[in-house]
Amino acid sequence: MSDALLVIAIMSALWGVVSAVMIADFLQKRGTKIRWLFLRVMILKYIGQYRDVTRQETGRTGPLFYSYVIAMNLALVTAIVGLVLRAS
C-alpha cells in the first residue's frame, strides 16, 4: 500500500511540474520574462502572476493555478502517508 501511495506522490509531483511549465509558458506569451533556469525557485512568484493575469483577463482564476496547487498538495499528502505506512 505504501508503495502505491509513493507512486501516486511521484505522479502528482510530475503533474505539478507540467502545470508549472504551462503557467510559465502562459506568462511568457503575455510578455513576462521567464527565467527557465530558476523556474523551481521562482514558481511561487509566477503562480501569483498567473492568478492575477487570468483574473484581469477573465475575472476568474485560471485552471492551471488549481492544477498546480492540487497536484502539489496531493503529492505532499500521499508522500507523507506513504512514508508513515512504510515506517510502521
C-alpha positions as CSV (number, residue, x, y, z in Angstrom):
1,M,0.0,0.0,0.0
2,S,2.8,2.4,0.9
3,D,4.5,1.8,-2.5
4,A,1.3,2.7,-4.3
5,L,1.0,5.9,-2.3
6,L,4.6,6.8,-3.1
7,V,3.9,6.2,-6.8
8,I,0.9,8.5,-6.6
9,A,3.0,11.1,-4.9
10,I,5.6,11.0,-7.7
11,M,3.0,11.2,-10.4
12,S,1.4,14.1,-8.6
13,A,4.7,15.9,-8.4
14,L,5.2,15.4,-12.2
15,W,1.7,16.7,-12.8
16,G,2.7,19.8,-10.8
17,V,5.9,20.3,-12.8
18,V,3.9,20.1,-16.1
19,S,1.4,22.7,-14.7
20,A,4.3,24.9,-13.6
21,V,5.8,24.8,-17.1
22,M,2.5,25.6,-18.7
23,I,2.0,28.5,-16.3
24,A,5.4,29.9,-17.2
25,D,4.7,29.4,-20.9
26,F,1.3,31.2,-20.5
27,L,3.1,34.2,-18.8
28,Q,5.9,34.3,-21.4
29,K,3.3,34.6,-24.2
30,R,1.9,37.6,-22.4
31,G,5.2,39.4,-22.1
32,T,6.6,38.2,-18.8
33,K,10.3,37.4,-18.9
34,I,10.6,33.9,-17.5
35,R,13.9,32.6,-16.0
36,W,13.7,29.0,-17.1
37,L,16.8,28.1,-15.2
38,F,15.4,29.3,-11.9
39,L,11.8,28.0,-12.5
40,R,11.9,25.8,-9.5
41,V,12.8,28.8,-7.2
42,M,10.6,31.4,-9.0
43,I,7.4,29.3,-9.4
44,L,5.6,30.8,-6.5
45,K,6.0,34.2,-8.0
46,Y,4.9,33.0,-11.4
47,I,1.8,31.3,-9.9
48,G,0.8,34.6,-8.3
49,Q,1.3,36.4,-11.5
50,Y,-0.7,33.8,-13.4
51,R,-3.6,34.2,-11.0
52,D,-3.5,38.0,-11.3
53,V,-3.3,37.9,-15.1
54,T,-6.1,35.4,-15.5
55,R,-8.3,37.4,-13.1
56,Q,-7.7,40.5,-15.1
57,E,-8.4,38.8,-18.4
58,T,-11.4,36.7,-17.5
59,G,-12.5,37.7,-14.0
60,R,-11.6,34.2,-12.7
61,T,-8.5,32.4,-11.6
62,G,-7.2,30.2,-14.4
63,P,-7.4,26.4,-14.2
64,L,-3.6,25.9,-14.2
65,F,-3.4,27.6,-10.8
66,Y,-5.7,25.0,-9.3
67,S,-4.0,22.2,-11.2
68,Y,-0.6,23.2,-9.6
69,V,-2.0,23.6,-6.1
70,I,-4.0,20.4,-6.2
71,A,-1.1,18.4,-7.6
72,M,1.5,19.6,-5.1
73,N,-0.9,19.1,-2.1
74,L,-1.8,15.6,-3.3
75,A,1.9,14.8,-3.7
76,L,2.7,16.1,-0.2
77,V,-0.2,14.2,1.5
78,T,0.4,10.9,-0.3
79,A,4.1,11.0,0.3
80,I,3.7,11.6,4.0
81,V,1.1,8.9,4.3
82,G,3.1,6.5,2.2
83,L,6.3,7.1,4.3
84,V,4.3,6.7,7.6
85,L,2.8,3.4,6.4
86,R,6.2,2.2,5.2
87,A,7.8,3.0,8.6
88,S,5.1,1.1,10.6
